[in-house]
Amino acid sequence: MRLSPYLLGESPVIAEPVVRGYQYLEAVSQLTLEPGMVDVSDNLKVRDRICTWIGNNIGVINAELNACLEACHGCFHPELRRPVQIWAVPIAQNFGIDGLCNILVDPTVILIDVGRIAPRDWLGIVVHEYAHAHLDSPGHDRRFFEVLSHLCLGLGLEPPIWQADLEMYLRNWPHCPSLANPLAFWMGYF
């Protein structure tokens, strides 16, 4: 599924930022693994503020994430690159994740909650999710370790160290500490 250009901030078809924000969230929510993963707030004022911010800024944020995605692509020969899309999205806090890779859609989609991690760590979370996309696999096994190590070395990030329990160790590699108030970013307090 491809998102239309006006939802990406590329066309002023819809003049009201709040409407563009709501439509963007509706569109990206269709790319999640399960319903309810995209969530901003039950408070209407907070939701409207977040959607207005998204309507005004999502194109710039997604461009930064796409630059990270392209850096990951650059670590592999063109014939080894899988088609991947990447989108910024507020992920419901009850899921406890900063990003996800949905390999069940075509093309594969990476969703990153840019409000949950500092901008300096965006590349790290993209690298992690890109490794899943590259392998077309959700696991954190030896193959994931190898691809993640390759990406980290290629992009100047600290590579993981071999561990007995790779699954638990690699779930948060590269380490990207979560921010205390993820919605603050989405409301423009950054």
Residue frames as a rotation matrix with the C-alpha (Angstrom) as fourth column:
MET 1
0.586 0.810 0.000 0.00
0.810 -0.586 0.000 0.00
0.000 0.000 -1.000 0.00
ARG 2
-0.597 -0.722 0.350 1.36
0.727 -0.671 -0.147 3.40
0.341 0.167 0.925 -0.96
LEU 3
0.008 0.556 -0.831 0.26
0.717 -0.583 -0.383 6.54
-0.697 -0.593 -0.403 0.86
SER 4
0.563 0.288 0.775 -0.94
0.794 -0.449 -0.410 9.34
0.230 0.846 -0.482 -1.37
PRO 5
-0.365 -0.840 0.402 1.28
0.697 -0.532 -0.480 12.42
0.617 0.105 0.780 -1.83
TYR 6
0.045 0.391 0.919 -1.08
-0.239 -0.889 0.390 14.81
0.970 -0.237 0.054 -0.06
LEU 7
0.949 0.258 -0.181 -0.84
0.087 0.337 0.938 12.76
0.303 -0.906 0.297 3.12
LEU 8
0.321 -0.921 -0.222 2.92
0.945 0.325 0.020 13.08
0.054 -0.216 0.975 2.96
GLY 9
0.373 -0.139 -0.917 2.89
0.318 -0.910 0.267 16.86
-0.871 -0.392 -0.296 2.96
GLU 10
-0.631 -0.683 0.369 3.81
0.533 -0.036 0.845 16.94
-0.563 0.730 0.387 -0.74
SER 11
-0.667 0.476 0.573 0.63
0.432 -0.379 0.818 18.59
0.607 0.793 0.047 -2.00
PRO 12
-0.952 0.307 -0.020 -1.69
-0.171 -0.580 -0.796 21.18
-0.256 -0.754 0.605 -0.45
VAL 13
-0.635 0.762 -0.125 -4.84
0.187 0.309 0.933 19.37
0.749 0.569 -0.339 -1.63
ILE 14
0.451 0.725 -0.521 -6.24
0.735 0.030 0.678 19.57
0.507 -0.688 -0.519 1.88
ALA 15
0.110 -0.415 0.903 -5.61
-0.057 -0.910 -0.412 23.01
0.992 -0.006 -0.123 3.35
GLU 16
0.642 0.231 0.731 -6.31
-0.684 -0.257 0.682 22.26
0.345 -0.938 -0.007 7.01
PRO 17
-0.420 -0.897 -0.136 -3.32
-0.693 0.414 -0.591 20.70
0.586 -0.154 -0.795 8.79
VAL 18
-0.434 0.289 0.854 -5.57
-0.736 0.432 -0.520 19.04
-0.519 -0.854 0.025 11.37
VAL 19
0.697 0.715 -0.055 -7.48
-0.587 0.525 -0.617 17.23
-0.412 0.462 0.785 8.62
ARG 20
0.378 -0.657 -0.652 -4.24
-0.616 0.348 -0.707 16.15
0.691 0.669 -0.273 6.91
GLY 21
-0.586 -0.629 0.511 -3.00
-0.787 0.290 -0.544 14.89
0.194 -0.721 -0.665 10.28
TYR 22
0.030 0.695 0.718 -6.13
-0.663 0.551 -0.506 12.84
-0.748 -0.461 0.478 10.92
GLN 23
0.857 0.322 -0.403 -6.02
-0.514 0.467 -0.720 11.40
-0.044 0.824 0.565 7.40
TYR 24
-0.033 -0.946 -0.323 -2.33
-0.740 0.240 -0.628 10.56
0.671 0.219 -0.708 7.71
LEU 25
-0.600 -0.179 0.780 -2.93
-0.750 0.464 -0.471 8.68
-0.278 -0.867 -0.413 10.98
GLU 26
0.464 0.830 0.309 -5.85
-0.572 0.547 -0.611 6.83
-0.677 0.107 0.729 9.43
ALA 27
0.711 -0.226 -0.665 -3.71
-0.590 0.323 -0.740 5.82
0.383 0.919 0.096 6.45
VAL 28
-0.344 -0.933 -0.108 -0.70
-0.696 0.330 -0.638 4.62
0.631 -0.144 -0.763 8.46
SER 29
-0.235 0.313 0.920 -2.93
-0.829 0.430 -0.358 2.77
-0.508 -0.847 0.158 10.92
GLN 30
0.815 0.552 -0.175 -3.81
-0.549 0.637 -0.541 0.47
-0.187 0.537 0.822 8.01
LEU 31
0.350 -0.787 -0.508 -0.14
-0.469 0.323 -0.822 -0.54
0.811 0.526 -0.256 7.82
THR 32
-0.192 -0.415 0.889 0.15
-0.981 0.059 -0.184 -1.76
0.024 -0.908 -0.418 11.42
LEU 33
-0.889 -0.223 -0.401 0.18
-0.225 0.973 -0.041 -5.35
0.399 0.054 -0.915 12.62
GLU 34
-0.459 0.792 -0.403 -3.04
0.870 0.493 -0.023 -5.00
0.180 -0.361 -0.915 14.59
PRO 35
0.238 0.643 0.728 -5.82
0.409 -0.746 0.525 -2.46
0.881 0.172 -0.440 15.16
GLY 36
0.966 0.237 -0.102 -5.21
0.200 -0.437 0.877 0.17
0.163 -0.867 -0.470 17.80
MET 37
0.216 -0.961 -0.173 -1.44
0.970 0.190 0.153 0.38
-0.114 -0.201 0.973 17.34
VAL 38
-0.638 -0.328 0.696 -1.69
0.449 -0.894 -0.010 3.99
0.626 0.306 0.718 16.18
ASP 39
0.460 0.769 -0.445 -2.95
0.827 -0.189 0.530 6.07
0.323 -0.611 -0.722 19.06
VAL 40
-0.361 -0.589 0.723 -2.43
0.261 -0.808 -0.528 9.61
0.895 -0.002 0.446 20.21
SER 41
-0.996 0.063 0.070 -4.85
-0.086 -0.308 -0.947 10.40
-0.039 -0.949 0.312 23.01
ASP 42
-0.338 0.939 -0.056 -8.41
0.937 0.342 0.078 10.07
0.092 -0.026 -0.995 24.21
ASN 43
-0.052 0.239 -0.970 -8.41
0.445 -0.864 -0.237 13.81
-0.894 -0.444 -0.062 24.90
LEU 44
0.607 0.418 0.676 -9.88
0.774 -0.116 -0.623 15.61
-0.182 0.901 -0.394 21.87
LYS 45
0.935 -0.290 -0.205 -7.81
-0.300 -0.954 -0.017 18.78
-0.191 0.077 -0.979 22.38
VAL 46
0.046 -0.959 0.280 -4.58
-0.429 0.234 0.873 16.80
-0.902 -0.160 -0.400 22.60
ARG 47
0.015 0.030 0.999 -5.56
0.668 0.744 -0.032 14.69
-0.744 0.668 -0.009 19.58
ASP 48
0.885 0.360 0.296 -6.36
0.461 -0.580 -0.671 17.81
-0.070 0.730 -0.679 17.53
ARG 49
0.670 -0.706 -0.230 -3.07
-0.584 -0.693 0.423 19.43
-0.458 -0.149 -0.877 18.53
ILE 50
-0.179 -0.748 0.639 -1.12
-0.071 0.657 0.750 16.31
-0.981 0.089 -0.170 17.53
CYS 51
0.241 0.330 0.913 -2.97
0.836 0.407 -0.368 15.98
-0.493 0.852 -0.178 14.23
THR 52
0.992 0.055 -0.111 -2.34
0.004 -0.908 -0.419 19.66
-0.124 0.415 -0.901 13.46
TRP 53
0.265 -0.964 -0.023 1.35
-0.636 -0.193 0.748 19.19
-0.725 -0.184 -0.664 14.19
ILE 54
-0.198 -0.287 0.937 1.43
0.389 0.854 0.344 16.08
-0.900 0.433 -0.057 12.00
GLY 55
0.661 0.551 0.510 -0.38
0.682 -0.156 -0.715 17.92
-0.314 0.820 -0.479 9.19
ASN 56
0.930 -0.322 -0.178 2.24
-0.350 -0.923 -0.160 20.68
-0.113 0.211 -0.971 9.30
ASN 57
0.228 -0.958 0.173 5.40
-0.919 -0.153 0.364 18.61
-0.323 -0.242 -0.915 9.87
ILE 58
0.573 0.021 0.819 5.08
-0.131 0.989 0.066 14.98
-0.809 -0.145 0.570 8.81
GLY 59
0.974 -0.221 0.045 6.68
0.075 0.127 -0.989 15.52
0.213 0.967 0.141 5.41
VAL 60
0.320 -0.898 0.302 9.91
-0.782 -0.430 -0.452 16.77
0.536 -0.092 -0.840 7.00
ILE 61
0.126 -0.235 0.964 9.97
-0.821 0.521 0.234 13.97
-0.557 -0.820 -0.128 9.58
ASN 62
0.784 0.223 0.580 9.34
0.068 0.897 -0.437 11.28
-0.618 0.381 0.688 6.98
ALA 63
0.821 -0.564 -0.090 12.08
-0.258 -0.224 -0.940 12.78
0.510 0.794 -0.330 4.78
GLU 64
0.043 -0.821 0.569 14.54
-0.993 -0.097 -0.065 12.34
0.109 -0.563 -0.820 7.67
LEU 65
0.250 0.104 0.963 13.44
-0.431 0.902 0.015 8.75
-0.867 -0.419 0.271 8.17
ASN 66
0.984 0.116 0.134 13.75
0.072 0.431 -0.900 8.12
-0.163 0.895 0.415 4.44
ALA 67
0.445 -0.895 -0.016 17.34
-0.742 -0.359 -0.566 9.41
0.501 0.264 -0.824 4.58
CYS 68
-0.133 -0.431 0.892 18.01
-0.851 0.512 0.120 6.78
-0.508 -0.743 -0.435 7.28
LEU 69
0.633 0.457 0.624 16.33
-0.076 0.840 -0.538 4.14
-0.770 0.293 0.566 5.11
GLU 70
0.931 -0.315 -0.182 18.46
-0.216 -0.074 -0.974 5.11
0.293 0.946 -0.137 2.11
ALA 71
0.057 -0.936 0.347 21.59
-0.989 -0.100 -0.109 4.90
0.137 -0.337 -0.932 4.28
CYS 72
0.050 0.037 0.998 20.60
-0.463 0.886 -0.010 1.33
-0.885 -0.462 0.061 5.16
HIS 73
0.933 0.306 0.186 19.95
0.036 0.437 -0.899 0.51
-0.357 0.846 0.397 1.50
GLY 74
0.657 -0.724 -0.208 23.42
-0.673 -0.440 -0.594 1.85
0.339 0.531 -0.777 0.76
CYS 75
-0.045 -0.673 0.738 24.95
-0.854 0.409 0.321 -0.95
-0.518 -0.616 -0.593 2.83
PHE 76
0.022 0.144 0.989 23.80
0.206 0.968 -0.145 -3.54
-0.978 0.207 -0.008 0.27
HIS 77
-0.955 -0.287 0.074 24.21
0.097 -0.068 0.993 -4.04
-0.280 0.956 0.093 -3.45
PRO 78
-0.548 0.787 -0.284 21.09
-0.829 -0.555 0.063 -2.91
-0.108 0.270 0.957 -5.37
GLU 79
-0.271 0.460 -0.846 20.07
-0.451 0.715 0.533 -6.46
0.850 0.526 0.014 -6.25
LEU 80
-0.646 -0.016 -0.763 19.91
0.559 0.670 -0.488 -7.35
0.519 -0.742 -0.424 -2.52
ARG 81
-0.952 0.305 0.021 17.69
-0.257 -0.760 -0.597 -4.40
-0.167 -0.574 0.802 -1.52
ARG 82
-0.509 0.859 0.063 14.08
0.860 0.510 -0.005 -5.20
-0.036 0.051 -0.998 -0.78
PRO 83
-0.349 0.472 0.810 11.32
0.151 -0.824 0.545 -2.66
0.925 0.313 0.217 -1.44
VAL 84
-0.331 0.175 -0.927 10.66
0.943 0.088 -0.320 -0.92
0.026 -0.981 -0.195 1.88
GLN 85
0.163 0.407 0.899 8.59
0.176 -0.908 0.380 2.07
0.971 0.096 -0.220 2.96
ILE 86
-0.575 -0.320 -0.753 9.12
0.792 0.011 -0.610 3.98
0.204 -0.947 0.248 6.19
TRP 87
0.098 0.697 0.710 6.67
0.169 -0.715 0.678 6.22
0.981 0.054 -0.188 8.08
ALA 88
-0.948 -0.269 0.173 6.66
-0.087 -0.305 -0.948 8.11
0.308 -0.914 0.266 11.35
VAL 89
0.029 0.992 -0.120 3.70
-0.076 0.122 0.990 7.26
0.997 -0.020 0.079 13.53
PRO 90
-0.388 -0.086 0.918 2.70
-0.902 -0.170 -0.397 7.55
0.190 -0.982 -0.012 17.20
ILE 91
-0.374 0.195 -0.907 2.47
0.013 0.979 0.205 3.97
0.927 0.065 -0.369 18.45
ALA 92
0.642 0.714 0.279 0.09
-0.317 -0.084 0.945 3.31
0.698 -0.695 0.172 21.33
GLN 93
-0.098 -0.770 0.630 2.07
-0.916 -0.177 -0.359 3.25
0.388 -0.613 -0.689 24.56
ASN 94
0.471 0.344 0.812 0.53
-0.725 0.676 0.134 -0.01
-0.503 -0.652 0.567 25.75
PHE 95
0.958 -0.191 -0.215 2.49
-0.007 0.732 -0.682 -1.83
0.287 0.655 0.699 23.01
GLY 96
0.734 -0.679 0.006 5.77
-0.090 -0.088 0.992 -0.69
-0.673 -0.728 -0.126 24.57
ILE 97
0.155 -0.696 0.701 7.69
0.898 0.395 0.193 -0.48
-0.412 0.600 0.686 21.28
ASP 98
-0.112 -0.322 -0.940 9.53
-0.052 -0.943 0.329 2.32
-0.992 0.086 0.089 19.48
GLY 99
-0.244 0.015 -0.970 9.17
-0.948 -0.213 0.235 0.88
-0.203 0.977 0.066 16.01
LEU 100
0.131 0.298 0.945 8.06
-0.081 0.954 -0.290 -2.12
-0.988 -0.039 0.149 14.03
CYS 101
-0.745 -0.323 -0.584 8.57
-0.627 0.039 0.778 -3.78
-0.229 0.945 -0.232 10.69
ASN 102
0.254 0.884 0.393 5.46
-0.442 0.468 -0.765 -5.16
-0.860 0.020 0.510 9.03
ILE 103
-0.789 -0.602 -0.125 6.66
-0.429 0.394 0.813 -7.85
-0.440 0.695 -0.569 6.63
LEU 104
-0.435 0.709 0.555 3.07
0.549 0.697 -0.461 -8.94
-0.714 0.104 -0.692 5.98
VAL 105
0.689 0.619 -0.376 2.38
0.081 -0.582 -0.809 -6.05
-0.720 0.527 -0.452 3.58
ASP 106
-0.120 -0.700 0.704 3.88
0.913 0.201 0.355 -5.40
-0.390 0.686 0.614 0.17
PRO 107
0.022 -0.976 -0.215 6.09
-0.004 0.215 -0.977 -3.49
1.000 0.023 0.000 0.08
THR 108
-0.023 -0.165 -0.986 7.40
0.934 0.347 -0.080 -4.09
0.355 -0.923 0.146 3.60
VAL 109
0.455 0.269 0.849 6.67
0.021 -0.956 0.292 -1.18
0.890 -0.115 -0.441 5.94
ILE 110
-0.485 -0.576 -0.658 8.73
0.787 0.040 -0.615 0.19
0.380 -0.817 0.434 8.79
LEU 111
0.555 0.660 0.505 6.84
0.231 -0.706 0.669 2.33
0.799 -0.255 -0.545 11.31
ILE 112
-0.491 -0.788 -0.371 8.85
0.692 -0.095 -0.715 4.42
0.529 -0.608 0.592 13.76
ASP 113
0.742 0.635 -0.213 7.47
0.626 -0.545 0.558 6.32
0.239 -0.547 -0.802 16.74
VAL 114
-0.100 -0.844 0.527 9.82
0.525 -0.494 -0.693 9.29
0.845 0.207 0.493 16.50
GLY 115
0.361 0.300 0.883 8.32
-0.521 -0.720 0.458 10.68
0.773 -0.625 -0.103 19.70
ARG 116
0.995 0.085 -0.050 9.58
-0.015 0.630 0.777 7.76
0.097 -0.772 0.628 21.77
ILE 117
0.363 -0.931 -0.028 13.27
0.875 0.331 0.353 8.20
-0.319 -0.152 0.935 20.94
ALA 118
0.260 -0.370 -0.892 15.61
-0.031 -0.926 0.375 11.15
-0.965 -0.070 -0.253 20.57
PRO 119
0.910 0.117 -0.397 16.31
-0.373 -0.184 -0.909 12.26
-0.180 0.976 -0.124 16.98
ARG 120
-0.013 -0.992 -0.129 19.99
-0.999 0.007 0.053 11.29
-0.052 0.129 -0.990 17.42
ASP 121
-0.583 -0.168 0.795 18.78
-0.351 0.934 -0.060 7.67
-0.732 -0.314 -0.604 17.82
TRP 122
0.456 0.837 -0.302 16.47
-0.649 0.080 -0.757 7.54
-0.609 0.541 0.580 14.81
LEU 123
0.067 -0.493 -0.867 19.12
-0.903 0.340 -0.263 5.90
0.424 0.801 -0.423 12.63
GLY 124
-0.835 -0.444 0.326 19.61
-0.549 0.721 -0.423 3.19
-0.047 -0.532 -0.845 15.26
ILE 125
-0.223 0.830 0.511 15.95
-0.265 0.453 -0.851 2.23
-0.938 -0.325 0.119 15.38
VAL 126
0.579 0.374 -0.724 15.71
-0.775 -0.023 -0.632 2.34
-0.253 0.927 0.276 11.58
VAL 127
-0.381 -0.803 -0.457 18.77
-0.855 0.494 -0.155 0.05
0.350 0.332 -0.876 11.34
HIS 128
-0.764 0.132 0.632 17.10
-0.338 0.752 -0.566 -2.45
-0.550 -0.646 -0.530 13.69
GLU 129
0.234 0.959 0.157 13.82
-0.238 0.213 -0.948 -2.49
-0.943 0.185 0.278 11.78
TYR 130
0.371 -0.187 -0.910 15.60
-0.928 -0.112 -0.355 -2.49
-0.035 0.976 -0.215 8.42
ALA 131
-0.747 -0.659 0.082 17.41
-0.661 0.751 0.011 -5.70
-0.068 -0.046 -0.997 9.43
HIS 132
-0.342 0.723 0.601 13.98
0.011 0.642 -0.766 -7.31
-0.940 -0.255 -0.227 9.89
ALA 133
0.599 0.597 -0.534 12.86
-0.475 -0.272 -0.837 -5.97
-0.645 0.755 0.121 6.51
HIS 134
-0.085 -0.739 -0.668 16.03
-0.996 0.072 0.048 -7.16
0.012 0.670 -0.742 4.79
LEU 135
-0.930 -0.305 0.204 15.57
-0.333 0.935 -0.122 -10.68
-0.154 -0.181 -0.971 6.15
ASP 136
-0.237 0.938 -0.252 11.77
-0.626 0.051 0.778 -10.65
0.743 0.342 0.575 5.80
SER 137
-0.079 0.093 -0.993 11.71
0.547 0.836 0.035 -12.09
0.833 -0.540 -0.117 9.30
PRO 138
0.634 0.401 0.661 10.54
-0.271 -0.686 0.675 -10.89
0.724 -0.607 -0.326 12.73
GLY 139
0.870 -0.222 -0.440 13.07
0.475 0.618 0.626 -12.89
0.133 -0.754 0.643 14.76
HIS 140
0.659 -0.715 0.231 16.33
-0.747 -0.657 0.097 -11.94
0.083 -0.237 -0.968 16.45
ASP 141
0.909 -0.279 0.311 18.40
0.213 0.949 0.232 -14.98
-0.360 -0.145 0.922 15.49
ARG 142
0.017 -0.996 0.091 21.90
0.534 0.085 0.841 -15.52
-0.845 0.034 0.534 14.10
ARG 143
-0.173 -0.032 0.984 20.95
0.968 -0.193 0.164 -14.21
0.184 0.981 0.065 10.64
PHE 144
0.826 0.500 0.260 19.50
0.423 -0.855 0.300 -11.06
0.373 -0.138 -0.918 12.23
PHE 145
0.645 -0.675 -0.358 22.72
0.248 -0.258 0.934 -10.67
-0.723 -0.691 0.001 14.23
GLU 146
-0.253 -0.800 0.544 24.78
0.805 0.138 0.576 -10.89
-0.536 0.584 0.610 11.04
VAL 147
0.068 0.349 0.934 22.68
0.830 -0.539 0.141 -8.36
0.553 0.766 -0.327 9.08
LEU 148
0.951 0.297 -0.084 22.46
0.285 -0.742 0.607 -6.00
0.118 -0.601 -0.790 12.06
SER 149
0.334 -0.913 -0.235 26.24
0.448 -0.065 0.891 -6.20
-0.829 -0.403 0.388 12.54
HIS 150
-0.313 -0.414 0.855 26.77
0.947 -0.066 0.315 -5.47
-0.074 0.908 0.412 8.84
LEU 151
0.462 0.591 0.661 24.47
0.614 -0.751 0.242 -2.42
0.640 0.294 -0.710 9.00
CYS 152
0.924 -0.122 -0.361 26.03
0.252 -0.516 0.819 -1.10
-0.286 -0.848 -0.446 12.21
LEU 153
-0.011 -0.999 0.044 29.55
0.626 0.027 0.779 -1.39
-0.780 0.036 0.625 10.83
GLY 154
-0.280 -0.058 0.958 28.52
0.940 -0.219 0.261 0.19
0.195 0.974 0.115 7.53
LEU 155
0.442 0.590 0.675 26.81
0.426 -0.801 0.420 3.14
0.789 0.102 -0.606 9.22
GLY 156
-0.434 -0.767 0.473 29.29
-0.073 -0.493 -0.867 3.78
0.898 -0.411 0.157 12.02
LEU 157
0.478 0.614 0.628 27.13
-0.757 -0.076 0.649 2.43
0.446 -0.786 0.428 14.85
GLU 158
-0.456 -0.617 0.641 28.40
-0.859 0.494 -0.135 0.13
-0.233 -0.612 -0.756 17.57
PRO 159
-0.205 0.381 -0.902 27.83
-0.529 0.732 0.430 -3.45
0.823 0.565 0.052 16.40
PRO 160
0.749 0.496 0.438 26.27
-0.642 0.385 0.663 -6.03
0.160 -0.778 0.607 18.70
ILE 161
-0.481 -0.859 0.175 28.45
-0.872 0.447 -0.200 -8.54
0.093 -0.248 -0.964 20.54
TRP 162
-0.235 0.374 -0.897 27.69
-0.226 0.877 0.424 -12.23
0.945 0.302 -0.121 20.26
GLN 163
-0.409 0.231 0.883 25.60
-0.911 -0.046 -0.410 -13.40
-0.054 -0.972 0.229 23.23
ALA 164
-0.977 0.100 0.188 24.26
0.078 0.990 -0.119 -16.77
-0.198 -0.102 -0.975 24.31
ASP 165
-0.132 0.991 0.030 20.68
0.770 0.122 -0.627 -15.43
-0.624 -0.060 -0.779 24.36
LEU 166
-0.908 -0.299 0.293 20.56
0.418 -0.611 0.672 -13.45
-0.022 0.733 0.680 21.11
GLU 167
-0.162 0.939 0.303 16.77
0.764 -0.074 0.641 -13.10
0.624 0.335 -0.706 21.09
MET 168
0.638 0.419 -0.646 16.58
0.758 -0.487 0.433 -11.03
-0.133 -0.766 -0.629 24.27
TYR 169
-0.173 -0.836 -0.521 19.85
0.595 -0.510 0.621 -9.16
-0.785 -0.203 0.586 23.66
LEU 170
-0.870 -0.277 0.408 19.03
0.488 -0.364 0.793 -8.05
-0.072 0.889 0.452 20.12
ARG 171
0.111 0.990 0.083 15.49
0.991 -0.117 0.066 -6.86
0.075 0.075 -0.994 20.82
ASN 172
0.924 0.170 -0.343 16.94
0.245 -0.951 0.189 -3.49
-0.294 -0.259 -0.920 21.80
TRP 173
-0.100 -0.991 -0.088 20.02
0.411 -0.122 0.903 -3.16
-0.906 0.054 0.420 19.60
PRO 174
-0.587 -0.790 0.178 21.30
0.385 -0.465 -0.797 -0.61
0.712 -0.399 0.577 18.88
HIS 175
-0.299 0.454 -0.839 20.22
0.939 -0.015 -0.343 0.65
-0.168 -0.891 -0.422 22.28
CYS 176
-0.612 0.241 0.753 17.85
0.162 -0.894 0.418 3.59
0.774 0.378 0.508 21.87
PRO 177
-0.847 0.282 -0.450 16.53
0.480 0.046 -0.876 4.75
-0.226 -0.958 -0.175 25.26
SER 178
-0.076 0.922 0.378 12.84
0.847 -0.141 0.513 5.63
0.527 0.359 -0.770 25.26
LEU 179
-0.772 -0.106 0.626 11.80
-0.084 -0.961 -0.265 9.16
0.630 -0.257 0.733 26.14
ALA 180
-0.915 0.372 -0.155 9.59
0.224 0.149 -0.963 9.80
-0.335 -0.916 -0.220 29.16
ASN 181
-0.011 0.952 -0.306 6.75
0.003 -0.306 -0.952 11.57
-1.000 -0.011 0.001 27.30
PRO 182
-0.602 -0.298 0.741 6.44
0.645 0.366 0.671 10.34
-0.471 0.882 -0.028 23.71
LEU 183
0.326 0.828 0.456 3.46
0.945 -0.271 -0.184 12.56
-0.028 0.491 -0.871 22.91
ALA 184
0.371 -0.249 -0.895 5.47
0.230 -0.909 0.348 15.73
-0.900 -0.335 -0.280 23.70
PHE 185
-0.740 -0.671 0.035 7.28
0.161 -0.127 0.979 15.40
-0.653 0.730 0.202 20.38
TRP 186
-0.550 0.589 0.592 4.03
0.825 0.275 0.494 14.87
0.128 0.760 -0.637 18.49
MET 187
0.582 0.748 -0.317 2.61
0.788 -0.615 -0.005 18.04
-0.199 -0.247 -0.948 20.06
GLY 188
0.582 -0.399 0.709 5.62
0.352 -0.662 -0.662 20.08
0.733 0.635 -0.244 18.98
TYR 189
0.896 -0.276 0.349 7.44
-0.442 -0.474 0.761 20.31
-0.045 -0.836 -0.546 22.34
PHE 190
0.699 -0.700 0.146 10.90
0.689 0.714 0.126 19.30
-0.193 0.012 0.981 21.22
